[in-house]
Amino acid sequence: MLKNNLYNLLLQLTVENRSLWRIKDEYLKDAEGDAEVLAFWQKMTADKEAHINELSTLVKSRM
């Protein structure tokens, strides 16, 4: 059984990946024509990618 700490990291990594997928697959397309909202989703994409990289590093170091 995984320790809670590792489980929490893996769970959050899953949540972040699903969220990033939705942003890229749906939200960016829906925001076309609205520069302010499009810029927000692009910034959110960069933030999510950074979080995913950090979480991945943490998970790898604990497995």
Backbone as CSV, one residue per row, in Angstrom:
resi,resn,N_x,N_y,N_z,CA_x,CA_y,CA_z,C_x,C_y,C_z
1,MET,0.841,-1.184,0.000,0.000,0.000,0.000,0.883,1.243,0.000
2,LEU,0.446,2.247,-0.729,1.201,3.491,-0.801,1.006,4.315,0.467
3,LYS,2.047,5.018,0.834,1.903,5.951,1.940,1.006,7.095,1.481
4,ASN,0.315,7.709,2.419,-0.594,8.799,2.072,0.101,9.902,1.288
5,ASN,1.322,10.221,1.666,2.053,11.292,1.004,2.221,11.016,-0.493
6,LEU,2.683,9.823,-0.832,2.858,9.451,-2.230,1.511,9.359,-2.941
7,TYR,0.542,8.774,-2.271,-0.804,8.684,-2.848,-1.343,10.078,-3.182
8,ASN,-1.187,11.014,-2.268,-1.666,12.380,-2.491,-0.978,13.024,-3.687
9,LEU,0.326,12.810,-3.804,1.056,13.356,-4.948,0.555,12.760,-6.258
10,LEU,0.362,11.441,-6.273,-0.136,10.778,-7.480,-1.547,11.234,-7.840
11,LEU,-2.375,11.379,-6.832,-3.740,11.833,-7.073,-3.744,13.250,-7.653
12,GLN,-2.942,14.125,-7.087,-2.892,15.500,-7.586,-2.299,15.552,-8.990
13,LEU,-1.326,14.694,-9.272,-0.761,14.623,-10.617,-1.840,14.236,-11.624
14,THR,-2.686,13.309,-11.254,-3.797,12.905,-12.121,-4.766,14.060,-12.343
15,VAL,-5.114,14.748,-11.277,-6.040,15.882,-11.371,-5.466,16.962,-12.289
16,GLU,-4.198,17.271,-12.107,-3.563,18.314,-12.925,-3.505,17.910,-14.394
17,ASN,-3.190,16.646,-14.663,-3.135,16.187,-16.052,-4.502,16.233,-16.724
18,ARG,-5.532,15.835,-16.006,-6.887,15.897,-16.578,-7.302,17.348,-16.838
19,SER,-6.971,18.214,-15.919,-7.304,19.626,-16.077,-6.576,20.219,-17.285
20,LEU,-5.293,19.904,-17.414,-4.526,20.399,-18.556,-5.119,19.887,-19.859
21,TRP,-5.503,18.633,-19.893,-6.092,18.069,-21.101,-7.361,18.830,-21.492
22,ARG,-8.224,19.112,-20.502,-9.472,19.847,-20.777,-9.181,21.236,-21.320
23,ILE,-8.209,21.908,-20.729,-7.866,23.253,-21.188,-7.413,23.209,-22.639
24,LYS,-6.514,22.275,-22.950,-5.983,22.185,-24.312,-7.023,21.690,-25.306
25,ASP,-7.855,20.739,-24.893,-8.813,20.127,-25.808,-10.073,20.969,-26.016
26,GLU,-10.496,21.691,-24.994,-11.777,22.387,-25.078,-11.671,23.897,-24.855
27,TYR,-11.102,24.286,-23.729,-11.178,25.674,-23.292,-10.472,26.641,-24.242
28,LEU,-9.311,26.257,-24.767,-8.600,27.136,-25.695,-9.412,27.357,-26.972
29,LYS,-10.034,26.309,-27.470,-10.868,26.447,-28.671,-12.073,27.338,-28.393
30,ASP,-12.699,27.137,-27.239,-13.881,27.929,-26.888,-13.552,29.403,-26.692
31,ALA,-12.315,29.703,-26.339,-11.919,31.085,-26.059,-11.484,31.854,-27.307
32,GLU,-11.432,31.188,-28.439,-11.029,31.877,-29.666,-11.933,33.087,-29.893
33,GLY,-11.308,34.213,-30.206,-12.060,35.443,-30.423,-12.143,36.320,-29.181
34,ASP,-11.733,35.809,-28.047,-11.725,36.580,-26.800,-10.291,36.572,-26.272
35,ALA,-9.531,37.594,-26.642,-8.096,37.635,-26.354,-7.782,37.547,-24.864
36,GLU,-8.598,38.186,-24.047,-8.337,38.181,-22.606,-8.494,36.773,-22.008
37,VAL,-9.571,36.102,-22.383,-9.813,34.751,-21.872,-8.795,33.771,-22.463
38,LEU,-8.461,33.938,-23.729,-7.464,33.083,-24.360,-6.111,33.226,-23.650
39,ALA,-5.725,34.445,-23.334,-4.469,34.685,-22.610,-4.506,34.033,-21.235
40,PHE,-5.664,34.088,-20.569,-5.804,33.428,-19.269,-5.565,31.933,-19.391
41,TRP,-6.208,31.283,-20.372,-6.059,29.835,-20.530,-4.636,29.470,-20.939
42,GLN,-3.988,30.313,-21.714,-2.599,30.042,-22.079,-1.691,30.122,-20.859
43,LYS,-1.938,31.106,-19.991,-1.169,31.215,-18.758,-1.452,30.012,-17.861
44,MET,-2.712,29.620,-17.778,-3.090,28.462,-16.964,-2.418,27.195,-17.498
45,THR,-2.314,27.068,-18.810,-1.634,25.927,-19.411,-0.178,25.864,-18.957
46,ALA,0.501,26.987,-19.009,1.904,27.033,-18.571,2.023,26.694,-17.088
47,ASP,1.112,27.220,-16.283,1.118,26.930,-14.841,0.908,25.434,-14.582
48,LYS,-0.073,24.851,-15.262,-0.371,23.421,-15.073,0.827,22.569,-15.489
49,GLU,1.461,22.915,-16.611,2.621,22.161,-17.070,3.753,22.225,-16.049
50,ALA,3.946,23.391,-15.443,4.975,23.530,-14.403,4.624,22.684,-13.181
51,HIS,3.356,22.697,-12.785,2.922,21.889,-11.643,3.101,20.397,-11.930
52,ILE,2.760,19.984,-13.132,2.894,18.580,-13.516,4.357,18.153,-13.477
53,ASN,5.235,19.002,-13.984,6.667,18.679,-13.950,7.171,18.554,-12.519
54,GLU,6.761,19.478,-11.664,7.194,19.440,-10.268,6.641,18.208,-9.543
55,LEU,5.364,17.934,-9.749,4.763,16.755,-9.129,5.430,15.466,-9.629
56,SER,5.708,15.400,-10.913,6.358,14.212,-11.483,7.718,13.981,-10.848
57,THR,8.466,15.043,-10.653,9.770,14.945,-10.011,9.637,14.435,-8.577
58,LEU,8.668,14.970,-7.853,8.441,14.529,-6.478,8.041,13.057,-6.420
59,VAL,7.167,12.639,-7.312,6.714,11.245,-7.322,7.894,10.320,-7.628
60,LYS,8.670,10.657,-8.650,9.801,9.813,-9.034,10.803,9.658,-7.898
61,SER,11.013,10.714,-7.151,12.000,10.663,-6.073,11.494,9.864,-4.861
62,ARG,10.207,9.564,-4.828,9.643,8.857,-3.699,9.207,7.418,-4.017
63,MET,9.479,6.988,-5.220,9.106,5.623,-5.613,10.304,4.709,-5.535
